[in-house]
Amino acid sequence: MKFGKARKIFIVEDDELQSSLLMDRLTRDIPHTVTIFPTGEDCLKHIHENPEIIILDYHLNKDKKDAATGMEILTVIKKANPDIHIIMLSSQERYSIALQSIQKGAEQYVVKDATAFEKINNLVNDLK
């Protein structure tokens, strides 16, 4: 069992199963307060709640016309509160996408693979 500081975390992920599994992993060892939002717009409505960390899906709402992408939401979050730690989560393995995410303010870029949730859990728990 890991010990660490409980944090307020938002998960912005349109895949319900992915977000539930990630929330389960994040709350298994440390009782983080985790809120799931299926859209970036839903997250932005609650940004005043000042989460410490936001885990943001890069391909957010890719099937919905007129919905904001993960990259667009990242930009708005960093303008609203540059102190929020952003972890971008994506199935994209392209270096250019990861670099663009970091340049726009994400602190980490995690590729969705078999170890992604464990990597995110470690990043969250190791955050100073």
C-alpha positions in Angstrom: 0.0 0.0 0.0 1.3 3.5 -0.9 0.9 6.4 1.4 0.7 9.9 0.2 -1.4 13.0 0.1 -5.0 12.7 -1.0 -5.7 15.0 -3.9 -8.6 16.5 -5.7 -8.6 15.0 -9.2 -10.8 15.5 -12.3 -10.9 12.9 -15.0 -12.1 14.2 -18.4 -12.7 11.1 -20.5 -15.6 10.3 -22.8 -15.1 6.6 -22.5 -17.1 5.6 -19.5 -15.3 2.3 -18.9 -11.8 3.9 -19.2 -12.8 6.7 -16.7 -14.3 4.2 -14.2 -11.2 1.9 -14.4 -8.9 4.9 -14.0 -10.9 6.2 -11.0 -10.8 2.8 -9.4 -7.0 2.6 -9.8 -6.5 6.1 -8.4 -8.6 5.5 -5.3 -7.3 2.0 -4.5 -4.3 3.1 -2.3 -5.0 6.7 -1.4 -8.5 8.2 -0.9 -8.2 10.8 -3.6 -11.4 12.8 -4.4 -12.0 12.0 -8.0 -14.7 13.5 -10.2 -15.4 12.2 -13.8 -16.5 14.5 -16.6 -17.5 13.0 -20.0 -16.9 16.3 -21.8 -14.4 19.1 -21.5 -17.3 21.6 -21.3 -18.6 19.8 -18.2 -15.1 20.0 -16.6 -14.9 23.7 -17.4 -18.2 24.3 -15.6 -16.5 23.0 -12.4 -13.0 24.5 -12.9 -13.8 26.9 -10.0 -13.6 23.9 -7.7 -9.8 24.1 -8.2 -8.8 20.5 -8.7 -5.1 19.9 -8.1 -4.8 17.5 -11.1 -6.8 17.0 -14.3 -6.3 13.9 -16.4 -7.4 14.8 -19.8 -8.2 12.7 -22.8 -6.5 14.0 -26.0 -9.2 12.5 -28.3 -12.0 13.9 -26.2 -15.4 13.8 -28.0 -13.9 12.9 -31.4 -17.3 11.7 -32.6 -19.3 14.8 -31.5 -19.6 17.7 -33.8 -18.9 21.1 -32.2 -17.5 19.6 -29.0 -14.1 20.8 -27.8 -11.1 18.6 -28.2 -8.7 17.7 -25.4 -6.1 20.1 -26.7 -8.6 23.0 -26.8 -9.7 22.2 -23.2 -6.1 22.0 -22.1 -5.6 25.6 -23.4 -8.6 26.9 -21.6 -7.7 25.2 -18.3 -4.2 26.6 -18.3 -5.5 30.1 -19.0 -8.1 29.8 -16.2 -5.6 28.3 -13.7 -2.0 27.7 -14.7 -1.3 25.9 -11.4 -3.5 22.9 -12.2 -1.4 19.9 -13.1 -2.5 18.4 -16.4 -1.8 14.8 -17.4 -2.7 14.3 -21.1 -3.9 10.7 -21.8 -4.0 9.5 -25.4 -3.8 6.6 -27.7 -1.6 8.7 -29.9 2.0 7.6 -29.8 3.2 10.3 -32.1 6.0 12.4 -30.7 4.6 15.6 -32.2 1.3 15.2 -30.3 3.1 14.6 -27.0 5.3 17.6 -27.7 2.4 19.9 -28.6 0.6 18.8 -25.4 3.6 19.7 -23.2 4.1 23.0 -25.0 0.5 23.9 -24.3 0.9 23.2 -20.6 0.5 19.5 -19.9 3.0 18.3 -17.4 2.9 14.7 -18.6 1.8 12.8 -21.7 0.7 9.2 -21.1 0.0 6.8 -24.0 -3.0 4.5 -23.4 -1.5 1.1 -23.1 -1.5 -1.8 -20.6 0.5 0.2 -18.1 -1.1 3.6 -18.5 -3.3 3.6 -15.4 -0.4 2.5 -13.2 1.8 5.2 -14.7 -0.8 7.9 -14.0 -1.3 6.5 -10.5 2.4 6.8 -9.8 2.5 10.3 -11.3 -0.3 11.5 -9.1 1.1 9.9 -6.0 4.6 11.2 -6.6 3.5 14.8 -7.3 5.1 17.2 -4.8 
